[in-house]
């Protein structure tokens, strides 16, 4: 057990996660434009290609969580990162819609392992009394990757083209692998455990309610991520990458405070406040179709999104015992992927048959449903069932 939150292994894990998320967001921010401009894809086809990655993650999540609880978490993490890195070479030869869907699906399978591995290992090495704060900082590395990734992707594509961007993704993910290799984990993360392969070991029952809540709320994020670049171009915003920077600023500022608030006061007030911000931010994005509304909505939505996932992640890890953290994180991430994948597909259909602005108007209604679900079905359940840490 680590006594200090900030130690060499935690820093290396944060760096590895940061670099891995740079590659993810660099590709996903460029891919819709690449598909439309180079492969002449329709908006609904964009939604399917982007969602293939998430669908694959959904299918593999339960097994990745079980694998982390059953085998060495270090080995699982490193093997998944190796395959994830190698698959970047596929973007250089995948020049048809079918090939890209298959490639995205294959890389999504590895993503299902790498993200849960990193999150589970983070909980293993963060001191329990500072779990909310530690997960917040770990999540901040995701935020920084989110902010830097689109800038790198769009900048490289603008100056050197898509091929160089995909090669850059390969080398950045290789750097992530190197950082992960030098992490030394606690004994419980290095050794396997004799856990039978059963359904109740693939999912964590106590994590189901908060995970469903994440599914509802974060489905709106799937639509935002898939179509914000195209929406910006549609309303005349030239620098859409600035949205991601401002969005990330909102996330970063919220996460710096949310973790400590969660550790001291629990999830009730902080989740309620931040979902209310989403309910306000999405209609602003849909209705104020100019640069002012575009960028103000970015920081409001960013502040809300920045709290939702790390707080729910802290909740499911407080509900689960140490031997089932892989299953708990798997349950949460499965819900996240289902929500984002569904959101991406529905956003594609809404954009095709109504408008992109309608995606964000509907997202506000979805967040209202998510907030009601949290207050009625999740909060009291969490307060009466969390593990003593």
Order of alpha helices (4+ residues) and beta strands (2+ residues): alpha-alpha-alpha-alpha-alpha-alpha-alpha-alpha-alpha-alpha-alpha-alpha-alpha-alpha-alpha
